[in-house]
Amino acid sequence: MKVISWNCRGIKNEKCLRNCRDMVIWYEPSILALLERKLNPNSMAAKIARKFGFNCFCLGFSGWHFVTLEKGKCSATIRSTSQAIHTLVGVDGRDVILSCLYVQPHFNMKELFWTGMEVLAKKNTLPWVVIGDFNAIGSIDEKWSGGQFCLS
C-alpha cells in the first residue's frame, strides 16, 4: 500500500493541483492525505478527490486536511477532529488504524491534540500508523521561518 501525505498549503492553487495530480499519477497511492489545504466546502473536497481518481474521502472538521482512499476501498472513519482524521483501513487482510493529522501550531491546541491521541491509544488494540504534520521542532536550531518560538 502506498500513502502520500502532503502539506500542500492551499489546494485551490493551480500549481498545487498540478503537482498533486502528478504525484498521484507517478506514485499511484492507495491513500492521499492533503494537509493544510485551506478548503472548507465538502463539495470542493469531493470534486478534488474524484479529479485524482478517488471515490472516497474523509474531511477534517476545520478544513485543515482531508484523506482520500483508493477506489472501492472506503473505510470507516473512527474519529475526526479539527486536527486529525482516524480511519480504519485494510492492509493485507488486516485492519489498521491510520491517523492523518495536521496539529495546529498553538500550545493549547497541541495539548488538546495529545490528550485526544492518548484517549485513542488507550482504547486501541489494532496496529496504528500516524502520519502528517506535527508542527513540532526538536530544538530552536530547527526553526527557520514563521513567528517567534515559544515553549508556553
Secondary structure, DSSP 8 states (H G I E B T S, - for coil): --EEEEE-S-TTSHHHHHHHHHHHHHH--SEEEEES-----HHHHHHHHHHTT--EEEE-TTSSEEEEE-TT---EEEEE-SSEEEEEEEETTEEEEEEEEE--SSHHHHHHHHHHHHHHHHH--S-EEEEEE----SSGGG--SSS-----
